[in-house]
C-alpha cells in the first residue's frame, strides 16, 4: 500500500494517490475508497483495477487537513492502509487510517 502526495503550487490542494496492492485485495472485484473527504459514501470513489492486480485512485484534497479513510472490498471487507500517516480509533471499533495533507 502506499500514499503518494503531490502538492500543487497553483491551488491549495494536494494530489493524493491511494494504492492497494493485489496482496491486500486477493480476488476482490471492487474496491472503494471511503472516508471523510466523501462523507463516508461507500459508492462515491471506486478505485481503478490495474494490470498488476492492484487498485489505485487519485484525489485532490485540501491542504492543511487530516482525513480519516478506509478501503472497502466487495462491499463487505474493510482494510486500512499500512502506509497511513497515522491511525485513530474508529467509532465502530478498530482503527481508521489517516492521511495528513
N, C-alpha and C positions, 0 to 999 in steps of 0.2 A: 504494500500500500504506500501511497505517497500523496503528499500535498505539495504542488508546485505553485509558487506565488510569483506573479509578475506585476510590480507596481506601475501604474500608468502615470506618466508625467503630466498629461493634459487634463486629467479628471481625478477627483478624489476617490478613486476606486482601485481595487487590486483584482487582477485576473487570477483566479484560483482554479487550478486543475486538480480534481479529485480522481484518484485511480484506485481500482480494486483488482488485484491480480487473480488469475484463474485459480491459484491455490486456495483462495478465500471464497470463490464463488462456486466451485465444484461444477455441478450440472445445472446451475440456476439459469433459467430462461430470461428472467427480467431482474434488473437491479435499479432501484430508485434511490436518489439522494434526497434525504428528508431532514429538515432542520428549521431553525429559527428564521432563516432567510426566505423560506416559502411557507411560513405558518404551519409547519409540520404536515404539509399536504403530501400524502403518500402516493400521489399520481402526477404531481406537477413537474418533477425533474427526473425523467427516465435517463439512465446512463447508456452510453453507446457501447455495444459489444464490438471489440476489436478483433483482428485476425488471430492474435495470440491468445484469445480467450479471456482477456482482461476487460474490464468495463471502465470507461472514462467519461468525465463531464467537466466542462469549464464554465464557471460563473463569474460575473463581475460583482464583487462585494465592496460595500462602503468601507473605506479605510478608517482606522482608529476604533474598530469594534471587535468584539468576540462573538462568534456564532457557534451554538451547540448544533450537532448533527449526528446522524447515523445512516447506515446503509440498510435498505430493506430488500431482501432477496425473495423472489417469488411470492411476494405479498405476505410472508409469514415469518421469515428469519431475519432478525436484527443483528447487524455486525457493527463494531466500532472500527475506527481507523488506527492501526498500530503506530502511525506517524503523526497522530494528532498533536497539537501544541500542548494540550493538557486534557484532563478528564474531570467531569463534575458528576455528582450523584444525580441520577435521573429520578423524576417524581414517581415512576412506576417500578423502581428497582433497578439495580445495575448502575452503569455509568453511561454518560453521553460523551462523545468526542467533542473537542472544541478546536476551532481554527481561529487564530488571532491575526487580524489584518490591521 
